[in-house]
Amino acid sequence: MRTTSSAAAVVTPPQQQRRKATTKTKRTWLVISDSGNSHFEEVGKHSIMRRTGLPARDLRILDPLLLYPSTILGRERAIVVNMEDIKAIITATEVLLLNSKDPSVAPFVHDLERRVSSSNGTRPMATEGSYTDLENMERAALERTNVADDNSSPRDGIDISKAGGSKMLPFEFKALEVCLESSCRRLETETSTLEQEAYPALDELTSKISTLNLQRVRLIKSRLVALFGRVQKVRDELENLLDDDMDMAEMYLTDKLQQQSEEIASKDEIDDDASDLDDESDDELRSNKSNGNVTVFKPNIEELEMLLEAYFAQIEGTLNKLSTMREYVDDTEDYINIMLDDKQNQLLQMGVLLSTANLLLNAGIVVVGIFGMNITIDIFADGTPHAKFWETTFGTVGGCLILYIIAIYFGKIGGLLG
């Protein structure tokens, strides 16, 4: 009995440590259901993997401690979205948001809850992604045409004749659209803010080159490079999705669930009628199964393609603005370099003039030093030394000036001076 109690005492601390480690690895997720209700859940990594069917490498993309580029992954049972500050897992019935307490994510959460709640009402509102029929779509398009809103979804400009008729967007596409809209709107806002700061600063730098203006332009350029890279990553991710039909087909989670339920129902019917089949039919069914004649899920991806194309066009416009701003910065830098080169040439010319003057001044000093020696000189031999002294002095100064003028003349002829 003592041995058993001692062994239990030894085993208990590691178990407690494992429990603490398991509790420590749990993270708080905001769960938004397809009915618009939201609540917080503390879920571990393995529970999320079982719940969504995602591998560990996909969950690593959502880790806030790791830096991953903008990514949208379509999997069997979920869509992984990592765009800007939005780190979410979208399933056919709910959205799991990791960093919901981030202030920059709060507008996205509010917009998603409002969008889902409004689409689940008794009379669906004519918002982006929740049209009931062609008439409502036309009315919504006319209203958006009359009322210009900068924060509206880019799907407003899509041709309503291609919007899919009376079919509503599934829940996963509504959530994906809100993710894209929030990310694109944020990047567009940052681009507009940077434009308002960049162009006046660049114009002021061209008019007055100073340390303060150069510092401002340097900070603006660093922000521009970082923002350009973020927009470029989002644009590349959307382009990769549009180029791969299989990836877009994987995102039809609701349709895949419906197909699975239909296959299960049809399988049950086949099992019920299996007793009535003859041997020949059984052999044919077995041969079909052995040959792999299984129905492949091939949805019509036109709806998702239109959705991605709309936001691809918007992010492309943002990228064009940043490219134009980047070219303006490069042109300003070239102009500043030209101005600095001109100033440098002027300084070099001034240096040549001063060096020439210094050389001739030293020549005059040599003459003065020769005549100032304490030796007997013929010009001081007679009784009128002052006249000869001034003649020598003025002759030396005049000779230096004449030599200086000659040096400047030959410098201009040779192209050394402007």
Secondary structure as UniProt FT lines:
FT   HELIX           2..25
FT   STRAND          27..33
FT   TURN            34..35
FT   STRAND          38..43
FT   HELIX           45..52
FT   HELIX           56..61
FT   TURN            64..65
FT   STRAND          71..74
FT   STRAND          79..83
FT   TURN            84..85
FT   STRAND          86..90
FT   STRAND          94..97
FT   TURN            100..101
FT   HELIX           103..105
FT   HELIX           106..119
FT   TURN            128..129
FT   HELIX           134..146
FT   TURN            150..151
FT   HELIX           154..157
FT   HELIX           160..162
FT   TURN            165..166
FT   HELIX           171..207
FT   HELIX           211..243
FT   HELIX           245..250
FT   HELIX           253..272
FT   HELIX           274..276
FT   HELIX           279..290
FT   TURN            291..292
FT   HELIX           302..371
FT   HELIX           378..380
FT   HELIX           385..413
FT   TURN            414..415
//
